[in-house]
Amino acid sequence: MSKRNLVENVGCINEEFIEEFVNVPSGLPVLLLNILDEIDEDVEIRRFRTYDAHPEFERLDEQEMETVSQLLKEGKSDEAQEFQIQYALDFLEDYPQFKCMVNGVESNINNDFRIMVNSIKEAFFGELDYF
């Protein structure tokens, strides 16, 4: 399992943001699409519609998954997950207007620790706040 994960921020996402995102002339990172899918479950369909006007976008979108699939075939699941995280971060560097959708990267250890602390709070104080 990857040692890192993206910390999402959906507060900055609106219709205009999503429309601009799906029309980017670059491969769209799956991890970022997953974040947007929480707001608009048709985000992938919207991207597919851009293929009519820009068929080259489809090939760009496939490149990430080809690399991930190859790494998984080689038994390198940690590397595949890290590749996807870095792919998303590189995309955000290239398109800084979308950086607000990610608050950063945290280690899984921090995330696991936070879940554990919140579980203890719930057990002793009845507060339910895992994230």
N, C-alpha and C positions, 0 to 999 in steps of 0.2 A: 504494500500500500504506500502511496505517495506520502512524503513527510510534510507536504504543504497543501493548502487549499486556498481558494479565492474567498475573500470576504465580500459578499455582495452588498450592494446598496441600490434598492429599487426606488428609493425616494425621488431620484432625479429623472426617472423614466416617464415619458408621456408619449402621446401619439406621434408628435413631430420627431422625437428622438428615435422611435422605432422605425419610422418611415425613412429617415436619413440612414439609419444603420443597415436596413435591408437593401439599400441601394448602393452600398459601398463597393467600389470596383476591386475587391480583394476577397480572398477566402475568408468566410466568417467562422470564427472559432466556435466550436460546439459548446464549450463551457459558457460562453457569453450568450449564445442562443438559448441555452437552458435558463439563464437568468431572465432573459426577456420573455421566455415562454410562461413564466409565472405571472406576467402582466397581460400578455396577449398570446393565447394558446394557438393563434393562427400565424405566428411570426414566421415559421418555416414555410408555410404556404405562401405568405407574402414574398418571401425570398424566391421561391420557385417561380413566381409570376415574373420576376425580373429576368429570368432566363429567356423569355420570349424576345425581349429587346436586347439582351446581352447574353447570348449563349455561352460566352467565355467564362461567365461567373460560375457556371455549373462545374467546370473543370477546376477552377480555383477552390471551390468549396470541397471538392473531393480529395484534394491533396492532403489535408490534415488526416483524414480517416485512412488513407492509404498508408501513411507513415505509422499511424497508431496500429493498424491491422498487422503490418509487418513486424512491429515490435512485439505484439501479442503472440504472433506465430512463433517468434523466437523465444517465447517464455519470459519476456522482459516487461512484465506488467507495471512495475514501478517506473521504469523508464518511459513507458507509454503515458502514464498519468503525468509524469513530470513534463513530458513533451507537450501535452495538452495545456498545462498551466503556463509554460513558457510561450507557447504559441499565442495564447490569449494575451499575455503580458506584452509580447512583441506587437501584436495588433493594436493594443491600447497606446503603445508608444508611437506607432505610425498614425493613429487616428485619435489624438488627444481629446477630441470633443466627446468621446465616449468613456473617458477615464472615470467619470463620476459613478458609473455602474459597479465599480469595484473599489472598495475602501482599502484594499491592500491584500497581502498574503499573510496567512498565519500558519504556524506549524500545527500539525495534528495533535501534538502534545499539549499545546495551549488550549486547543478546542476540547480535547478529552478532559483536561483539568477543569475547564470551565463547566463542562457538563457534570463532572463529579461534584464540584462545589455546589452547583445549583440543585443537584439531587439531595445533597445533605441539607441544604436550606429547606427544601420541600419536606424532607422527613422530619425536621425539627421545628420548622416554623410554618409549614403549610403553604409556603410560597412556591408556585409552579412557574419557573422561568428557566427553561433549558438553554435558551439562546438569547 
